[in-house]
Amino acid sequence: MSEPTLKVVVAWSEQRNLCSLVRDALRETVPEGELLALGDDATVVHTSETAAALRDRLRDRVLDGDHVFVAEFETWSGHGAGIDAAWLLARGH
């Protein structure tokens, strides 16, 4: 298995709030301590799963008109008290 990396998962819908649904689905394979919520629509995940594997897992949970975007990243920058820099730095970034 490959080393874990950071991915950002963004899910949104015009019809419903997906934040709990998506985070519950992520918790099935990613430990709670490896998830960081960024508002209602975005979650940062530290996992060895690929972005495509995460997308496919979530695709089964969303309805027509819902949207899921997963991106892997190696660098980040943030500003403001809402950004948990310590959490991010502890995961190699």
KASULCOR-V575191 format. One record per residue. N is the residue number from 0. PHI is phi in radians with two decimals (* if undefined). PSI is psi in whole degrees, 0 to 359 (* if undefined). D_FIRST is the distance of its C-alpha to the first C-alpha in whole Angstrom. Layout:
n->N phi->PHI psi->PSI d_first->D_FIRST
n->N phi->PHI psi->PSI d_first->D_FIRST
//
This chain:
n->0 phi->* psi->143 d_first->0
n->1 phi->-1.37 psi->166 d_first->4
n->2 phi->-1.18 psi->145 d_first->7
n->3 phi->-1.16 psi->147 d_first->9
n->4 phi->-2.32 psi->169 d_first->12
n->5 phi->-1.51 psi->136 d_first->15
n->6 phi->-2.24 psi->149 d_first->16
n->7 phi->-1.94 psi->131 d_first->20
n->8 phi->-1.99 psi->123 d_first->21
n->9 phi->-2.10 psi->127 d_first->25
n->10 phi->-2.35 psi->134 d_first->26
n->11 phi->-2.60 psi->161 d_first->30
n->12 phi->-2.64 psi->146 d_first->33
n->13 phi->-1.42 psi->344 d_first->37
n->14 phi->-1.76 psi->332 d_first->37
n->15 phi->-2.73 psi->167 d_first->35
n->16 phi->-1.55 psi->119 d_first->33
n->17 phi->-1.67 psi->355 d_first->29
n->18 phi->-1.01 psi->312 d_first->28
n->19 phi->-1.18 psi->318 d_first->28
n->20 phi->-1.04 psi->313 d_first->27
n->21 phi->-1.20 psi->315 d_first->24
n->22 phi->-1.14 psi->323 d_first->23
n->23 phi->-1.09 psi->318 d_first->23
n->24 phi->-1.12 psi->319 d_first->21
n->25 phi->-1.14 psi->322 d_first->18
n->26 phi->-1.11 psi->342 d_first->19
n->27 phi->-1.14 psi->334 d_first->18
n->28 phi->-2.24 psi->347 d_first->14
n->29 phi->-2.03 psi->126 d_first->14
n->30 phi->-1.02 psi->147 d_first->16
n->31 phi->-0.89 psi->319 d_first->20
n->32 phi->-1.19 psi->351 d_first->19
n->33 phi->-1.83 psi->15 d_first->17
n->34 phi->-2.08 psi->138 d_first->19
n->35 phi->-2.33 psi->114 d_first->22
n->36 phi->-1.31 psi->136 d_first->25
n->37 phi->-2.13 psi->87 d_first->27
n->38 phi->1.29 psi->199 d_first->30
n->39 phi->-1.45 psi->330 d_first->30
n->40 phi->-1.74 psi->343 d_first->28
n->41 phi->-2.17 psi->143 d_first->25
n->42 phi->-2.38 psi->133 d_first->22
n->43 phi->-1.64 psi->134 d_first->20
n->44 phi->-2.17 psi->134 d_first->16
n->45 phi->-1.87 psi->104 d_first->14
n->46 phi->-2.69 psi->158 d_first->10
n->47 phi->-1.53 psi->352 d_first->7
n->48 phi->-1.11 psi->146 d_first->9
n->49 phi->-1.32 psi->161 d_first->11
n->50 phi->-1.04 psi->320 d_first->14
n->51 phi->-1.13 psi->320 d_first->15
n->52 phi->-1.14 psi->319 d_first->13
n->53 phi->-1.11 psi->315 d_first->15
n->54 phi->-1.02 psi->314 d_first->18
n->55 phi->-1.11 psi->320 d_first->18
n->56 phi->-1.08 psi->317 d_first->18
n->57 phi->-1.34 psi->331 d_first->21
n->58 phi->-1.02 psi->327 d_first->23
n->59 phi->-1.24 psi->346 d_first->24
n->60 phi->-1.75 psi->347 d_first->25
n->61 phi->-1.78 psi->159 d_first->28
n->62 phi->-1.80 psi->171 d_first->31
n->63 phi->-0.99 psi->134 d_first->33
n->64 phi->1.64 psi->348 d_first->34
n->65 phi->-1.55 psi->160 d_first->31
n->66 phi->-2.38 psi->139 d_first->28
n->67 phi->-2.32 psi->132 d_first->25
n->68 phi->-2.27 psi->129 d_first->23
n->69 phi->-2.22 psi->129 d_first->20
n->70 phi->-2.33 psi->142 d_first->19
n->71 phi->-1.71 psi->141 d_first->16
n->72 phi->-2.49 psi->154 d_first->18
n->73 phi->-1.99 psi->344 d_first->18
n->74 phi->-2.25 psi->155 d_first->22
n->75 phi->-2.66 psi->162 d_first->24
n->76 phi->-2.60 psi->141 d_first->28
n->77 phi->-2.61 psi->162 d_first->29
n->78 phi->-2.56 psi->138 d_first->33
n->79 phi->1.99 psi->156 d_first->34
n->80 phi->-1.14 psi->338 d_first->34
n->81 phi->-1.34 psi->352 d_first->32
n->82 phi->-1.66 psi->119 d_first->29
n->83 phi->-1.50 psi->80 d_first->27
n->84 phi->-1.06 psi->324 d_first->26
n->85 phi->-1.09 psi->318 d_first->26
n->86 phi->-1.09 psi->314 d_first->23
n->87 phi->-1.14 psi->315 d_first->21
n->88 phi->-1.11 psi->327 d_first->22
n->89 phi->-1.18 psi->345 d_first->20
n->90 phi->-1.87 psi->28 d_first->17
n->91 phi->1.51 psi->17 d_first->17
n->92 phi->-2.24 psi->* d_first->20
//
